[in-house]
C-alpha cells in the first residue's frame, strides 16, 4: 500500500504566521491570552495552554495583560474593547481575512449593500460582517441572493475558505438583479490550491484521509471535494482515530490536511498508516 501526501497539506501562510506570533508571545513574562482559539486545531490550542496561554470566549473580567487576536479575526467591537481596556494587542489576523474586513468597511462607507459569501455562523464571517454598516448580508449560495432586498449598488466579498465556484454562482445571481456590482475575490489562494490538489489526488487513490479540526471550515471543504470524487474519504483530527478497516483492498492511500493542521500531526498519521501496512 502506497501513501501519497498532498504537497500543500497543512499550515497556510496565515496560520503559520499566527501560531508563530502566539508561541513567541508565550515567552514573555506577563499574562497572555487568545481571544477564541488561535487556529482551528485543538492540539495547537492545547500546546499553548501548556505554555500558559489560555483561549478566552470574551474580554469580560480581563483588565490587563496581552490579548492575541486569532488568525480568522474577531469582531470590531472586541478590538475596540481591548483598546479601551488598554490591553497589549497582538493582531495575528490572517492578512487575507484583514483584506476582506477592509473591503466590507470601504464598500459600506461608499453606500453599497454588501454581500458576504460564506457561513454566517463562522467566526471569520462574523468578524468580517462587523466592519460594515447596516446593509451587510451573509449568503451561503446563489439561491440565498434571491431572498435579499433590492439594492441599487451591491458589493461582494467572500469568506477566505469559500470555493471559487460558489463565489461565481453568487455573483451571477447578483448580475441578474442589479446594475452596479463591485466584486472582490477575497478567497485565499492557499485554499483554492489545496482544494484543486485534493481533487486531483482523490482521483488517483483508493482511499482518502483528510486531517484537520472538526471545527475547521477549510478542512470540511476539503472533505467535501474529496468525498465527491472518492467515496472512501475519512475526516480525522489525529492518528488515534484511524480505522485499519478503511484500507482493506486499497493499493494507494491519499492524505491531505486543512490549513490549521500542524506538520507533526500529519507526520503521525502517515507513520501510522505505514505501520499498519507493515503489519499486514
Short mmCIF file of the C-alpha atoms (twelve columns), coordinates in Angstrom:
data_MODEL
# 
_entry.id   MODEL 
# 
loop_
_atom_site.group_PDB 
_atom_site.id 
_atom_site.type_symbol 
_atom_site.label_atom_id 
_atom_site.label_alt_id 
_atom_site.label_comp_id 
_atom_site.label_asym_id 
_atom_site.label_seq_id 
_atom_site.Cartn_x 
_atom_site.Cartn_y 
_atom_site.Cartn_z 
_atom_site.pdbx_PDB_model_num 
ATOM 1   C CA . UNK A 1   0.000   0.000  0.000   1 
ATOM 2   C CA . UNK A 2   1.424   3.349  -1.063  1 
ATOM 3   C CA . UNK A 3   0.780   6.534  0.907   1 
ATOM 4   C CA . UNK A 4   0.617   9.733  -1.168  1 
ATOM 5   C CA . UNK A 5   0.764   13.015 0.780   1 
ATOM 6   C CA . UNK A 6   -0.535  16.178 -0.876  1 
ATOM 7   C CA . UNK A 7   2.252   18.717 -1.421  1 
ATOM 8   C CA . UNK A 8   0.284   21.618 0.057   1 
ATOM 9   C CA . UNK A 9   -1.133  19.809 3.099   1 
ATOM 10  C CA . UNK A 10  -1.070  21.631 6.420   1 
ATOM 11  C CA . UNK A 11  -0.332  25.151 7.580   1 
ATOM 12  C CA . UNK A 12  -1.029  28.008 5.202   1 
ATOM 13  C CA . UNK A 13  0.833   31.321 5.464   1 
ATOM 14  C CA . UNK A 14  -1.746  32.984 7.716   1 
ATOM 15  C CA . UNK A 15  -1.958  30.080 10.159  1 
ATOM 16  C CA . UNK A 16  1.805   29.649 10.308  1 
ATOM 17  C CA . UNK A 17  2.190   33.371 10.996  1 
ATOM 18  C CA . UNK A 18  -0.473  33.328 13.740  1 
ATOM 19  C CA . UNK A 19  0.973   30.313 15.549  1 
ATOM 20  C CA . UNK A 20  4.480   31.775 15.429  1 
ATOM 21  C CA . UNK A 21  3.202   35.019 16.931  1 
ATOM 22  C CA . UNK A 22  1.375   33.098 19.672  1 
ATOM 23  C CA . UNK A 23  4.340   30.924 20.645  1 
ATOM 24  C CA . UNK A 24  6.626   33.977 20.637  1 
ATOM 25  C CA . UNK A 25  4.188   35.767 22.958  1 
ATOM 26  C CA . UNK A 26  4.271   32.754 25.279  1 
ATOM 27  C CA . UNK A 27  7.881   33.548 26.127  1 
ATOM 28  C CA . UNK A 28  7.034   36.953 27.604  1 
ATOM 29  C CA . UNK A 29  6.660   37.385 31.361  1 
ATOM 30  C CA . UNK A 30  3.071   38.609 31.515  1 
ATOM 31  C CA . UNK A 31  -0.458  37.238 31.356  1 
ATOM 32  C CA . UNK A 32  -1.257  36.316 27.759  1 
ATOM 33  C CA . UNK A 33  -4.490  35.077 26.243  1 
ATOM 34  C CA . UNK A 34  -6.018  34.433 22.841  1 
ATOM 35  C CA . UNK A 35  -9.488  35.730 22.030  1 
ATOM 36  C CA . UNK A 36  -11.002 32.490 20.835  1 
ATOM 37  C CA . UNK A 37  -8.783  29.593 19.649  1 
ATOM 38  C CA . UNK A 38  -5.740  30.941 17.781  1 
ATOM 39  C CA . UNK A 39  -6.454  28.488 14.944  1 
ATOM 40  C CA . UNK A 40  -8.931  25.640 14.460  1 
ATOM 41  C CA . UNK A 41  -6.623  22.961 15.813  1 
ATOM 42  C CA . UNK A 42  -7.437  21.659 19.323  1 
ATOM 43  C CA . UNK A 43  -3.947  20.164 19.502  1 
ATOM 44  C CA . UNK A 44  -2.189  23.504 18.901  1 
ATOM 45  C CA . UNK A 45  -4.561  25.240 21.332  1 
ATOM 46  C CA . UNK A 46  -3.667  22.557 23.880  1 
ATOM 47  C CA . UNK A 47  0.074   23.152 23.466  1 
ATOM 48  C CA . UNK A 48  -0.421  26.885 24.002  1 
ATOM 49  C CA . UNK A 49  -2.398  26.197 27.177  1 
ATOM 50  C CA . UNK A 50  0.538   24.129 28.451  1 
ATOM 51  C CA . UNK A 51  2.665   27.257 27.975  1 
ATOM 52  C CA . UNK A 52  0.186   29.354 29.939  1 
ATOM 53  C CA . UNK A 53  -1.771  30.910 27.055  1 
ATOM 54  C CA . UNK A 54  -5.480  30.320 27.582  1 
ATOM 55  C CA . UNK A 55  -8.200  30.861 24.984  1 
ATOM 56  C CA . UNK A 56  -10.942 33.230 26.198  1 
ATOM 57  C CA . UNK A 57  -14.501 33.467 24.916  1 
ATOM 58  C CA . UNK A 58  -14.686 37.178 25.731  1 
ATOM 59  C CA . UNK A 59  -12.750 40.005 27.391  1 
ATOM 60  C CA . UNK A 60  -15.088 40.117 30.392  1 
ATOM 61  C CA . UNK A 61  -13.076 40.431 33.591  1 
ATOM 62  C CA . UNK A 62  -9.771  40.958 31.785  1 
ATOM 63  C CA . UNK A 63  -8.231  44.325 32.701  1 
ATOM 64  C CA . UNK A 64  -4.538  43.832 31.960  1 
ATOM 65  C CA . UNK A 65  -2.127  41.653 30.039  1 
ATOM 66  C CA . UNK A 66  -1.778  40.674 26.392  1 
ATOM 67  C CA . UNK A 67  -4.570  39.540 24.096  1 
ATOM 68  C CA . UNK A 68  -3.771  37.745 20.840  1 
ATOM 69  C CA . UNK A 69  -6.284  38.140 18.017  1 
ATOM 70  C CA . UNK A 70  -6.834  34.751 16.363  1 
ATOM 71  C CA . UNK A 71  -5.953  34.008 12.737  1 
ATOM 72  C CA . UNK A 72  -9.522  34.310 11.417  1 
ATOM 73  C CA . UNK A 73  -10.074 37.621 13.199  1 
ATOM 74  C CA . UNK A 74  -12.644 38.889 15.687  1 
ATOM 75  C CA . UNK A 75  -15.483 41.384 15.645  1 
ATOM 76  C CA . UNK A 76  -14.640 45.079 15.577  1 
ATOM 77  C CA . UNK A 77  -16.316 45.638 18.947  1 
ATOM 78  C CA . UNK A 78  -13.830 43.223 20.541  1 
ATOM 79  C CA . UNK A 79  -10.871 45.141 19.103  1 
ATOM 80  C CA . UNK A 80  -12.338 48.404 20.383  1 
ATOM 81  C CA . UNK A 81  -12.945 46.892 23.832  1 
ATOM 82  C CA . UNK A 82  -9.338  45.674 24.033  1 
ATOM 83  C CA . UNK A 83  -8.133  49.167 23.139  1 
ATOM 84  C CA . UNK A 84  -10.408 50.787 25.721  1 
ATOM 85  C CA . UNK A 85  -9.018  48.459 28.396  1 
ATOM 86  C CA . UNK A 86  -5.505  49.349 27.227  1 
ATOM 87  C CA . UNK A 87  -4.556  45.707 26.769  1 
ATOM 88  C CA . UNK A 88  -1.456  44.846 24.784  1 
ATOM 89  C CA . UNK A 89  -2.802  43.608 21.440  1 
ATOM 90  C CA . UNK A 90  -1.011  41.092 19.227  1 
ATOM 91  C CA . UNK A 91  -3.003  41.057 15.993  1 
ATOM 92  C CA . UNK A 92  -2.496  37.658 14.374  1 
ATOM 93  C CA . UNK A 93  -5.407  38.088 11.957  1 
ATOM 94  C CA . UNK A 94  -4.587  36.495 8.613   1 
ATOM 95  C CA . UNK A 95  -3.769  39.235 6.051   1 
ATOM 96  C CA . UNK A 96  -6.325  37.729 3.644   1 
ATOM 97  C CA . UNK A 97  -9.052  37.984 6.303   1 
ATOM 98  C CA . UNK A 98  -7.910  41.507 7.130   1 
ATOM 99  C CA . UNK A 99  -8.304  42.473 3.467   1 
ATOM 100 C CA . UNK A 100 -11.890 41.164 3.440   1 
ATOM 101 C CA . UNK A 101 -12.647 43.229 6.553   1 
ATOM 102 C CA . UNK A 102 -11.222 46.342 4.893   1 
ATOM 103 C CA . UNK A 103 -13.273 45.796 1.716   1 
ATOM 104 C CA . UNK A 104 -16.517 45.464 3.685   1 
ATOM 105 C CA . UNK A 105 -15.727 48.689 5.537   1 
ATOM 106 C CA . UNK A 106 -14.910 50.662 2.380   1 
ATOM 107 C CA . UNK A 107 -17.912 49.299 0.438   1 
ATOM 108 C CA . UNK A 108 -20.298 50.176 3.270   1 
ATOM 109 C CA . UNK A 109 -18.848 53.675 3.530   1 
ATOM 110 C CA . UNK A 110 -19.324 54.097 -0.225  1 
ATOM 111 C CA . UNK A 111 -23.028 53.283 0.045   1 
ATOM 112 C CA . UNK A 112 -23.014 49.716 -1.217  1 
ATOM 113 C CA . UNK A 113 -25.188 46.970 0.146   1 
ATOM 114 C CA . UNK A 114 -22.608 44.309 0.993   1 
ATOM 115 C CA . UNK A 115 -22.934 40.574 0.418   1 
ATOM 116 C CA . UNK A 116 -20.520 38.263 2.219   1 
ATOM 117 C CA . UNK A 117 -20.369 34.781 0.699   1 
ATOM 118 C CA . UNK A 118 -19.804 32.296 3.500   1 
ATOM 119 C CA . UNK A 119 -21.025 30.560 6.637   1 
ATOM 120 C CA . UNK A 120 -22.927 33.006 8.847   1 
ATOM 121 C CA . UNK A 121 -22.038 31.032 11.976  1 
ATOM 122 C CA . UNK A 122 -18.287 31.045 11.344  1 
ATOM 123 C CA . UNK A 123 -16.211 33.449 13.488  1 
ATOM 124 C CA . UNK A 124 -14.307 34.711 10.441  1 
ATOM 125 C CA . UNK A 125 -17.544 35.756 8.734   1 
ATOM 126 C CA . UNK A 126 -18.947 37.312 11.902  1 
ATOM 127 C CA . UNK A 127 -15.771 39.362 12.207  1 
ATOM 128 C CA . UNK A 128 -15.885 40.450 8.552   1 
ATOM 129 C CA . UNK A 129 -19.547 41.481 8.798   1 
ATOM 130 C CA . UNK A 130 -18.847 43.635 11.866  1 
ATOM 131 C CA . UNK A 131 -16.757 46.030 9.776   1 
ATOM 132 C CA . UNK A 132 -19.750 47.036 7.659   1 
ATOM 133 C CA . UNK A 133 -22.848 49.118 8.185   1 
ATOM 134 C CA . UNK A 134 -26.492 48.098 8.482   1 
ATOM 135 C CA . UNK A 135 -26.798 46.680 4.973   1 
ATOM 136 C CA . UNK A 136 -24.474 43.672 5.204   1 
ATOM 137 C CA . UNK A 137 -25.871 40.262 4.316   1 
ATOM 138 C CA . UNK A 138 -24.366 36.779 4.518   1 
ATOM 139 C CA . UNK A 139 -25.309 34.245 1.839   1 
ATOM 140 C CA . UNK A 140 -24.269 30.620 1.518   1 
ATOM 141 C CA . UNK A 141 -25.241 30.268 -2.141  1 
ATOM 142 C CA . UNK A 142 -26.702 31.977 -5.183  1 
ATOM 143 C CA . UNK A 143 -30.157 30.847 -4.098  1 
ATOM 144 C CA . UNK A 144 -29.845 32.941 -0.938  1 
ATOM 145 C CA . UNK A 145 -29.348 36.094 -3.031  1 
ATOM 146 C CA . UNK A 146 -32.947 35.788 -4.273  1 
ATOM 147 C CA . UNK A 147 -34.182 36.344 -0.706  1 
ATOM 148 C CA . UNK A 148 -32.354 39.668 -0.248  1 
ATOM 149 C CA . UNK A 149 -33.997 43.102 -0.549  1 
ATOM 150 C CA . UNK A 150 -33.385 45.142 -3.685  1 
ATOM 151 C CA . UNK A 151 -30.224 47.250 -3.631  1 
ATOM 152 C CA . UNK A 152 -29.096 49.860 -6.161  1 
ATOM 153 C CA . UNK A 153 -25.413 49.021 -5.578  1 
ATOM 154 C CA . UNK A 154 -24.005 45.692 -4.444  1 
ATOM 155 C CA . UNK A 155 -20.535 44.893 -3.179  1 
ATOM 156 C CA . UNK A 156 -19.452 41.251 -2.866  1 
ATOM 157 C CA . UNK A 157 -16.662 39.691 -0.796  1 
ATOM 158 C CA . UNK A 158 -16.098 36.073 0.251   1 
ATOM 159 C CA . UNK A 159 -15.063 34.127 3.299   1 
ATOM 160 C CA . UNK A 160 -11.441 33.194 2.592   1 
ATOM 161 C CA . UNK A 161 -12.169 29.449 2.580   1 
ATOM 162 C CA . UNK A 162 -15.044 29.578 0.079   1 
ATOM 163 C CA . UNK A 163 -14.847 27.794 -3.266  1 
ATOM 164 C CA . UNK A 164 -14.435 29.987 -6.318  1 
ATOM 165 C CA . UNK A 165 -17.366 28.180 -7.946  1 
ATOM 166 C CA . UNK A 166 -19.702 29.250 -5.152  1 
ATOM 167 C CA . UNK A 167 -18.500 32.853 -5.385  1 
ATOM 168 C CA . UNK A 168 -19.187 32.804 -9.139  1 
ATOM 169 C CA . UNK A 169 -22.708 31.465 -8.556  1 
ATOM 170 C CA . UNK A 170 -23.474 34.266 -6.103  1 
ATOM 171 C CA . UNK A 171 -22.075 36.940 -8.438  1 
ATOM 172 C CA . UNK A 172 -24.085 35.517 -11.359 1 
ATOM 173 C CA . UNK A 173 -27.274 35.805 -9.350  1 
ATOM 174 C CA . UNK A 174 -26.377 39.375 -8.372  1 
ATOM 175 C CA . UNK A 175 -25.902 40.260 -12.040 1 
ATOM 176 C CA . UNK A 176 -29.472 39.133 -12.707 1 
ATOM 177 C CA . UNK A 177 -30.798 41.596 -10.129 1 
ATOM 178 C CA . UNK A 178 -28.796 44.801 -10.240 1 
ATOM 179 C CA . UNK A 179 -26.947 47.231 -12.465 1 
ATOM 180 C CA . UNK A 180 -23.892 48.189 -10.399 1 
ATOM 181 C CA . UNK A 181 -21.859 45.456 -8.758  1 
ATOM 182 C CA . UNK A 182 -18.360 45.575 -7.290  1 
ATOM 183 C CA . UNK A 183 -16.739 42.228 -6.556  1 
ATOM 184 C CA . UNK A 184 -13.615 41.491 -4.527  1 
ATOM 185 C CA . UNK A 185 -12.286 37.961 -4.755  1 
ATOM 186 C CA . UNK A 186 -11.083 37.512 -1.175  1 
ATOM 187 C CA . UNK A 187 -10.715 33.725 -1.382  1 
ATOM 188 C CA . UNK A 188 -7.283  32.704 -0.126  1 
ATOM 189 C CA . UNK A 189 -5.018  31.320 -2.849  1 
ATOM 190 C CA . UNK A 190 -3.832  28.618 -0.470  1 
ATOM 191 C CA . UNK A 191 -7.395  27.399 -0.016  1 
ATOM 192 C CA . UNK A 192 -8.013  27.164 -3.751  1 
ATOM 193 C CA . UNK A 193 -4.697  25.394 -4.361  1 
ATOM 194 C CA . UNK A 194 -5.362  22.844 -1.615  1 
ATOM 195 C CA . UNK A 195 -8.822  22.085 -2.956  1 
ATOM 196 C CA . UNK A 196 -7.641  21.571 -6.529  1 
ATOM 197 C CA . UNK A 197 -4.734  19.422 -5.386  1 
ATOM 198 C CA . UNK A 198 -7.067  17.375 -3.180  1 
ATOM 199 C CA . UNK A 199 -9.419  16.778 -6.108  1 
ATOM 200 C CA . UNK A 200 -6.572  15.560 -8.299  1 
ATOM 201 C CA . UNK A 201 -5.251  13.279 -5.556  1 
ATOM 202 C CA . UNK A 202 -8.685  11.811 -4.795  1 
ATOM 203 C CA . UNK A 203 -8.921  10.628 -8.394  1 
ATOM 204 C CA . UNK A 204 -5.667  8.663  -8.088  1 
ATOM 205 C CA . UNK A 205 -6.213  6.771  -4.842  1 
ATOM 206 C CA . UNK A 206 -8.437  4.037  -3.389  1 
ATOM 207 C CA . UNK A 207 -8.901  5.732  -0.016  1 
ATOM 208 C CA . UNK A 208 -8.515  9.329  1.146   1 
ATOM 209 C CA . UNK A 209 -7.801  10.805 4.586   1 
ATOM 210 C CA . UNK A 210 -8.432  14.471 5.360   1 
ATOM 211 C CA . UNK A 211 -6.727  15.663 8.557   1 
ATOM 212 C CA . UNK A 212 -7.873  18.706 10.488  1 
ATOM 213 C CA . UNK A 213 -10.022 20.127 13.263  1 
ATOM 214 C CA . UNK A 214 -13.679 19.140 13.147  1 
ATOM 215 C CA . UNK A 215 -14.426 22.861 13.659  1 
ATOM 216 C CA . UNK A 216 -12.265 23.906 10.681  1 
ATOM 217 C CA . UNK A 217 -14.219 25.276 7.691   1 
ATOM 218 C CA . UNK A 218 -11.432 24.757 5.161   1 
ATOM 219 C CA . UNK A 219 -10.912 21.165 6.357   1 
ATOM 220 C CA . UNK A 220 -14.618 20.413 5.967   1 
ATOM 221 C CA . UNK A 221 -14.469 21.838 2.456   1 
ATOM 222 C CA . UNK A 222 -11.515 19.570 1.626   1 
ATOM 223 C CA . UNK A 223 -13.571 16.654 2.916   1 
ATOM 224 C CA . UNK A 224 -16.487 17.617 0.686   1 
ATOM 225 C CA . UNK A 225 -14.460 17.975 -2.529  1 
ATOM 226 C CA . UNK A 226 -12.650 14.687 -1.888  1 
ATOM 227 C CA . UNK A 227 -15.803 12.751 -0.972  1 
ATOM 228 C CA . UNK A 228 -17.485 13.883 -4.197  1 
ATOM 229 C CA . UNK A 229 -14.751 12.048 -6.109  1 
ATOM 230 C CA . UNK A 230 -13.656 9.281  -3.723  1 
ATOM 231 C CA . UNK A 231 -16.473 7.851  -1.517  1 
ATOM 232 C CA . UNK A 232 -13.874 6.206  0.741   1 
ATOM 233 C CA . UNK A 233 -12.894 9.558  2.247   1 
ATOM 234 C CA . UNK A 234 -12.495 9.961  6.013   1 
ATOM 235 C CA . UNK A 235 -12.029 13.026 8.238   1 
ATOM 236 C CA . UNK A 236 -9.771  12.674 11.281  1 
ATOM 237 C CA . UNK A 237 -8.060  15.018 13.735  1 
ATOM 238 C CA . UNK A 238 -5.293  12.673 14.884  1 
ATOM 239 C CA . UNK A 239 -3.697  9.324  14.056  1 
ATOM 240 C CA . UNK A 240 -5.518  7.726  17.004  1 
ATOM 241 C CA . UNK A 241 -8.789  7.927  15.055  1 
ATOM 242 C CA . UNK A 242 -7.579  5.802  12.127  1 
ATOM 243 C CA . UNK A 243 -9.567  2.633  11.490  1 
ATOM 244 C CA . UNK A 244 -7.460  -0.091 9.789   1 
ATOM 245 C CA . UNK A 245 -10.598 -1.393 8.062   1 
ATOM 246 C CA . UNK A 246 -10.634 1.731  5.897   1 
ATOM 247 C CA . UNK A 247 -7.634  0.464  3.935   1 
ATOM 248 C CA . UNK A 248 -8.867  -3.017 3.071   1 
ATOM 249 C CA . UNK A 249 -8.073  -3.696 -0.583  1 
ATOM 250 C CA . UNK A 250 -6.523  -0.259 -1.063  1 
ATOM 251 C CA . UNK A 251 -3.293  -0.019 -3.040  1 
ATOM 252 C CA . UNK A 252 -2.945  3.743  -2.765  1 
ATOM 253 C CA . UNK A 253 -3.983  5.991  0.121   1 
ATOM 254 C CA . UNK A 254 -4.130  9.770  -0.285  1 
ATOM 255 C CA . UNK A 255 -3.565  12.150 2.618   1 
ATOM 256 C CA . UNK A 256 -4.274  15.861 2.751   1 
ATOM 257 C CA . UNK A 257 -4.789  18.286 5.618   1 
ATOM 258 C CA . UNK A 258 -6.522  21.550 6.378   1 
ATOM 259 C CA . UNK A 259 -4.672  24.834 6.693   1 
ATOM 260 C CA . UNK A 260 -4.733  24.658 10.513  1 
ATOM 261 C CA . UNK A 261 -3.164  21.200 10.775  1 
ATOM 262 C CA . UNK A 262 0.429   21.176 12.137  1 
ATOM 263 C CA . UNK A 263 3.092   19.093 10.418  1 
ATOM 264 C CA . UNK A 264 3.668   16.861 13.445  1 
ATOM 265 C CA . UNK A 265 0.077   15.619 13.318  1 
ATOM 266 C CA . UNK A 266 0.349   14.919 9.579   1 
ATOM 267 C CA . UNK A 267 3.589   13.004 10.167  1 
ATOM 268 C CA . UNK A 268 1.941   10.897 12.884  1 
ATOM 269 C CA . UNK A 269 -0.912  9.979  10.535  1 
ATOM 270 C CA . UNK A 270 1.406   9.000  7.686   1 
ATOM 271 C CA . UNK A 271 3.583   6.947  10.061  1 
ATOM 272 C CA . UNK A 272 0.528   5.167  11.482  1 
ATOM 273 C CA . UNK A 273 -0.679  4.155  8.012   1 
ATOM 274 C CA . UNK A 274 2.789   2.896  7.093   1 
ATOM 275 C CA . UNK A 275 2.968   0.892  10.342  1 
ATOM 276 C CA . UNK A 276 -0.387  -0.723 9.588   1 
ATOM 277 C CA . UNK A 277 0.865   -1.574 6.123   1 
ATOM 278 C CA . UNK A 278 3.959   -3.314 7.532   1 
ATOM 279 C CA . UNK A 279 1.899   -5.336 9.987   1 
ATOM 280 C CA . UNK A 280 -0.315  -6.811 7.244   1 
# 
